[in-house]
Amino acid sequence: MSTQSNHLVISALGKDRAGIVDQLSKAILDEGCNIADSRMTVLGGEFAVLLLVEGNWNTLTKLEDNLPQLENDLGMTIIAKRTEQPKATGDLLPYAVEVVAMDHPGIVHHLASFFSQRQINIQDMTTNHYAAAHTGTLMFSVQITVGIPSDIHIATLREEFMEFCDSLNLDAVLEPLKG
């Protein structure tokens, strides 16, 4: 479906249960559309999904028209918005950021602020908290994908980032995204 240039972002949230992905993906396929990209997770007792759906103008319109019924059938809150085709990121260098620290408020904000101040876009982020082995200390981990503009000096950025993380007692890695 790569020749199709019409895209719809769908966000859905509802009580977690088996079969949601099956039913949602079938409804999209039944309208002649395709899931181009997705993020799905369970947060607390809720299932959350973000989908980038592609199709021709007519199939996306039919899917949009059927979303209220799908929302009712699945017991989910569904929001959809048309979007343009994903832009090429040729002038951005993809980097992976991994941070681990004892859990405390503000870690995500501090990291987001660091990158925002340098005009570096966060493209993807996953966070998690867990109990450390042996001690049971509540830990917090963050995995981020950033797009670093090619005109930024990476060695300087890495040094600034490591000093920033040290000042907040965060263990961190900033490295080129693999594969």
C-alpha positions in Angstrom: 0.0 0.0 0.0 3.0 2.3 -0.3 1.5 4.1 -3.3 -1.4 5.4 -1.1 -0.8 8.8 0.3 -3.8 9.2 2.7 -3.2 8.7 6.4 -5.3 8.6 9.5 -4.0 8.5 13.1 -6.2 6.6 15.4 -5.9 6.7 19.2 -8.0 4.2 21.2 -8.3 3.6 24.9 -10.4 1.0 26.8 -10.4 -1.7 29.4 -7.8 -4.3 28.7 -9.1 -7.7 27.5 -8.1 -10.4 25.0 -9.2 -9.8 21.4 -9.0 -6.0 21.2 -6.2 -5.9 18.7 -7.9 -8.7 16.6 -11.2 -6.8 16.4 -9.6 -3.4 15.8 -7.2 -4.6 13.1 -10.0 -6.6 11.4 -12.3 -3.5 11.3 -9.4 -1.6 9.6 -8.7 -4.3 7.1 -12.5 -4.8 6.4 -12.6 -1.1 5.2 -9.7 -1.7 2.8 -7.1 0.1 5.0 -3.7 -0.9 6.3 -1.9 -0.4 9.6 1.4 1.3 8.6 2.7 1.9 12.1 1.5 1.3 15.7 2.2 1.5 19.4 0.2 -0.6 21.8 0.5 -1.1 25.5 -1.4 -1.9 28.7 -1.3 0.9 31.3 -2.9 -0.1 34.6 -6.0 -1.9 33.6 -6.4 0.0 30.3 -5.3 -0.9 26.8 -4.0 2.0 24.8 -3.2 2.0 21.1 -1.9 4.5 18.6 -2.2 3.6 14.9 -1.1 5.2 11.7 -3.6 3.8 9.1 -3.1 4.2 5.4 -5.6 3.9 2.6 -7.1 5.8 -0.3 -9.4 8.7 0.5 -12.6 6.7 0.1 -11.5 3.8 2.4 -10.3 6.2 5.1 -13.6 8.1 4.9 -15.6 4.8 5.3 -13.4 3.9 8.3 -13.9 7.3 9.9 -17.7 7.0 9.4 -17.6 3.6 11.1 -15.6 4.6 14.1 -18.6 5.5 16.4 -20.0 2.0 15.9 -16.5 0.5 16.4 -16.1 2.6 19.6 -19.4 1.1 20.8 -18.6 -2.4 19.8 -15.2 -2.4 21.4 -16.1 -0.4 24.5 -13.3 2.0 23.7 -12.8 5.7 23.4 -11.5 6.3 19.8 -10.2 9.6 18.4 -9.0 9.9 14.8 -7.3 12.6 12.8 -6.2 12.8 9.2 -2.4 13.4 8.8 0.0 13.7 6.0 2.5 11.1 4.9 5.4 10.7 7.2 8.3 13.0 6.3 11.7 11.7 5.4 14.2 12.4 8.2 17.4 12.5 6.0 18.9 15.5 7.9 18.3 13.9 11.3 20.6 11.3 12.9 18.6 8.7 14.8 20.0 8.2 18.3 18.9 6.0 21.2 18.9 7.3 24.8 18.7 5.0 27.7 18.4 6.3 31.3 18.0 4.4 34.6 17.7 6.0 38.0 16.1 5.7 41.4 12.5 6.8 40.8 11.7 10.4 41.6 9.4 13.0 40.1 10.5 15.1 37.1 12.8 12.7 35.2 10.8 12.8 32.0 10.4 16.5 32.2 14.1 17.1 32.7 15.1 14.9 29.8 12.5 16.5 27.5 13.7 19.9 28.5 17.3 19.0 27.7 16.5 17.9 24.2 13.9 20.7 23.6 16.4 23.4 24.5 18.7 22.0 21.7 15.9 21.7 19.1 16.2 17.9 19.2 12.9 16.1 18.6 11.9 13.2 20.7 10.4 10.7 18.2 9.6 7.8 20.6 9.7 7.3 24.4 9.0 4.4 26.7 9.2 4.6 30.4 8.9 2.0 33.1 9.3 1.7 36.9 10.3 -1.5 38.6 11.8 -2.8 41.9 15.5 -3.3 41.8 16.8 -6.8 42.3 18.0 -7.6 45.9 17.2 -4.1 47.4 13.6 -3.6 46.1 14.4 0.1 45.5 11.9 1.6 43.1 13.8 2.3 39.8 12.7 4.2 36.7 13.9 3.5 33.2 13.5 5.6 30.0 14.2 4.6 26.4 14.0 7.5 24.0 14.6 7.8 20.2 15.7 11.2 19.2 16.4 12.8 15.8 19.6 14.9 16.1 20.1 17.5 13.4 23.2 16.7 11.4 24.7 20.1 12.1 25.0 19.3 15.9 28.4 18.2 17.1 27.7 14.8 18.6 30.8 14.6 20.9 29.8 18.0 22.4 26.2 17.0 22.8 27.2 13.6 24.4 29.4 15.4 26.9 26.7 18.0 27.8 24.2 15.1 28.1 26.4 13.1 30.4 27.1 16.1 32.6 23.4 16.9 32.7 22.6 13.3 33.7 25.3 13.2 36.3 23.9 16.4 37.9 20.6 14.6 38.3 22.1 11.2 39.4 20.9 9.5 36.2 22.8 6.6 34.6 22.6 7.3 30.9 23.7 6.2 27.4 23.4 8.2 24.2 24.4 6.2 21.1 23.5 5.8 17.4 20.3 3.9 16.9 21.1 0.4 15.7 19.3 -1.2 12.8 
